[in-house]
Amino acid sequence: MFKKLFLAALVLLAVVNIVLIRANMRLGYDIEAKINKPPKIHVFQTKYNEGTQIVFNHEEHSQGYGLECIECHHVESCDHCHKKEIIQVDIEESKVALHKNCLHCHQALESGPRQCDECHKR
């Protein structure tokens, strides 16, 4: 009796697993596409002025202004930042890169935000 009950429980567990796996496959959540695709909008949390945020419209800059990836991301390949594995970037490292890229470009073109509080909003 115990063997039959145990076997029935195993069969039931196998069926439930198969149903859940198939349901997950139908949902089609593709983690690869999410990680390798650049975000439309990126929010940078800063330490400036008691933790302001910078909202950067990546899509507007790349598509709206026709900028190529290399114009901001320099000589690194796209997968240098858009890796299959998510990593945490040091805040100081990103601060230097953002100021070097964004501010210098905006000053050279004399357009877009060029003062601290134009990007660093509460």
C-alpha positions as CSV (number, residue, x, y, z in Angstrom):
1,M,0.0,0.0,0.0
2,F,2.8,2.4,1.0
3,K,4.6,1.7,-2.3
4,K,1.5,2.5,-4.4
5,L,0.9,5.7,-2.5
6,F,4.6,6.7,-2.9
7,L,4.5,5.9,-6.6
8,A,1.2,7.8,-7.1
9,A,2.8,10.8,-5.4
10,L,5.9,10.6,-7.7
11,V,3.7,10.4,-10.8
12,L,1.6,13.4,-9.6
13,L,4.8,15.4,-8.9
14,A,6.2,14.6,-12.4
15,V,2.9,15.7,-14.0
16,V,2.9,19.0,-12.1
17,N,6.5,19.6,-13.0
18,I,5.8,19.0,-16.7
19,V,2.8,21.3,-16.6
20,L,4.8,24.1,-14.9
21,I,7.7,23.7,-17.3
22,R,5.4,23.9,-20.4
23,A,3.6,26.9,-18.9
24,N,6.9,28.7,-18.4
25,M,8.0,27.9,-21.9
26,R,4.8,29.4,-23.3
27,L,5.2,32.6,-21.4
28,G,8.5,33.0,-23.3
29,Y,10.4,35.2,-20.8
30,D,13.7,35.7,-22.7
31,I,16.3,36.8,-20.2
32,E,18.9,37.0,-23.0
33,A,16.9,39.6,-24.9
34,K,16.4,41.7,-21.7
35,I,20.1,41.7,-20.7
36,N,21.6,42.4,-24.1
37,K,19.1,45.1,-25.2
38,P,19.9,48.6,-24.1
39,P,17.3,50.3,-21.9
40,K,15.0,52.9,-23.4
41,I,15.4,55.1,-20.2
42,H,18.0,54.6,-17.6
43,V,17.9,56.2,-14.1
44,F,21.2,56.9,-12.4
45,Q,21.1,57.2,-8.6
46,T,23.8,59.7,-7.5
47,K,25.3,60.9,-4.3
48,Y,25.2,64.5,-5.4
49,N,23.0,66.9,-3.4
50,E,21.6,64.3,-1.0
51,G,21.0,61.6,-3.6
52,T,19.5,63.1,-6.7
53,Q,18.6,61.0,-9.7
54,I,19.5,61.5,-13.4
55,V,16.9,60.2,-15.9
56,F,18.7,59.5,-19.1
57,N,16.7,58.7,-22.3
58,H,19.0,56.2,-24.1
59,E,16.5,55.7,-26.9
60,E,16.3,59.4,-27.6
61,H,20.0,59.8,-27.8
62,S,20.7,56.7,-29.9
63,Q,17.7,56.8,-32.3
64,G,16.5,60.4,-32.0
65,Y,19.9,62.0,-32.5
66,G,21.3,59.2,-34.6
67,L,24.2,58.6,-32.3
68,E,26.1,55.3,-32.7
69,C,27.0,53.3,-29.7
70,I,30.7,54.0,-30.1
71,E,30.2,57.8,-29.8
72,C,29.4,57.4,-26.1
73,H,30.7,54.0,-25.2
74,H,34.1,54.6,-26.9
75,V,36.0,51.6,-28.3
76,E,34.5,49.0,-26.1
77,S,32.3,46.5,-27.8
78,C,28.6,46.6,-26.9
79,D,28.9,43.5,-24.8
80,H,31.5,45.2,-22.7
81,C,28.6,46.7,-20.7
82,H,25.7,44.6,-22.0
83,K,26.9,41.3,-20.7
84,K,25.0,38.1,-20.3
85,E,25.8,38.3,-16.6
86,I,24.6,41.4,-14.8
87,I,27.4,43.2,-12.9
88,Q,27.3,46.2,-10.5
89,V,29.3,49.2,-11.7
90,D,31.2,51.3,-9.2
91,I,29.5,54.6,-8.7
92,E,32.7,56.6,-9.0
93,E,33.6,54.8,-12.2
94,S,30.2,55.7,-13.8
95,K,30.3,59.3,-12.5
96,V,33.6,60.0,-14.3
97,A,32.3,58.3,-17.5
98,L,29.0,60.2,-17.4
99,H,30.6,63.6,-16.8
100,K,33.2,63.0,-19.4
101,N,30.7,61.8,-22.1
102,C,27.6,63.8,-21.4
103,L,28.9,67.1,-20.2
104,H,31.6,67.4,-22.8
105,C,29.3,66.6,-25.6
106,H,26.6,69.0,-24.4
107,Q,29.2,71.8,-24.0
108,A,30.7,71.2,-27.4
109,L,27.2,71.2,-29.1
110,E,26.0,74.0,-26.9
111,S,22.7,72.1,-26.3
112,G,21.2,70.0,-23.7
113,P,21.8,70.4,-20.0
114,R,25.1,71.9,-19.0
115,Q,24.5,72.9,-15.3
116,C,24.5,70.5,-12.4
117,D,20.8,71.0,-11.4
118,E,19.6,70.5,-15.0
119,C,20.4,66.8,-14.7
120,H,20.5,66.3,-11.0
121,K,16.8,66.7,-10.1
122,R,15.1,65.6,-6.9
